[in-house]
């Protein structure tokens, strides 16, 4: 089967399946400091598998697009104290946690 004849979504899914259990690749992804470094690792994995994915394919196709977004911590929406949602849960040591209003906030 020619992998290049598959749609981009199918090739991305094949890459995701190949990453499941790939210890060295997953460790390399975990060590990446930002999304650009993750893309480089994923492009290398794609090339080794013969998937032919491009940088644009990875940046625009879920779930990899979402992994890169999370690694870069670029929130699409800001809530509350002008902090992205994932940062609202973590309280820095120098700040006190927000007071709860009737247990809702």
N, C-alpha and C positions, 0 to 999 in steps of 0.2 A: 504494500500500500504506500502510495506517495503521500507523505505527510504534508507537503506543500499544497496538496489539493483540498485539505481540510480547511474549514473556516477558521478565522482568527480565534474565535471563542473556543472551538474544539481543540486547537493547538495549545491554547492557554490551559484548558482543562487537562490536557495530556501532560503539560509541564507540572501542573499542581499535583497530579497523581504521581509523577516521577519523583517529586520532592518529598512525598510521604515516605519516610523511612530513610531518606538520603542524609545520613548523619553529618557528613563533612559539609555538604552544601547548606544544610540548615544551620550548622555552627557558623559558617561563613556569613550567612544572612543575619544571624543574631549579633555578630561582631560589627556589622555595618553601622557607621555613624549617622548616615542619612539615607534618603531614598535614592540618590544618585549612585551610591555605592551598592545598594540592593539591586538596582537595575543592571549594573555591571555584572554582578554575580549571576543574576537571572539570564542575562544575554549569553553568558558563557555556558550555562546549563542548557539553554535552548540550542546553542550551536552544537554542543556535544550530543544532544539527542536528535539533531537534524530537523528541528522544528522550524527554523528560519524566522523566528519572531523578531520584530524590530523594536527599537526603543519606544516608538509611538504605540505599537501594539500593546506593550506592557503597561504603559502609562494610561491607556484608555480602556483596558478590559478588566472587569472584575474577575476574580477576587484580588489579583495582583495589584491592580490600581489602588485598591483599598489598603493593602499592606504597605504600599509605598506612601500613601497619604498618612497612615498612622505613624510610620517611621519618621516622616518629616514633621509630624504633629501640626499639620496645617488644617485647622478646623474650618469647615465651610460656614459654620454658624457659631456665633458667640451668645452665651446665655448668662444672665445674672450679672456678676461683678466684672463683666468684660473679660472673662476668662473662658477659654474653650471648655466644654463639658468635661473632658477627660482630666483637666487640671483642677476642676472644682472639687473633685473627690480627694485629692492629695492636699494636705495642709502643711506648708513649710514650717520648719521648727521655730522661726521667728514670728509667725502669725498665730493668732488664736483662732480656733474654729468659729464659724459663723453661728450665731444663736439661732435656734430653731423656732419657728413661728407655728405653734400648735402641732409640732411634729411633722410639718409638711415641707419645710425648707431646710 
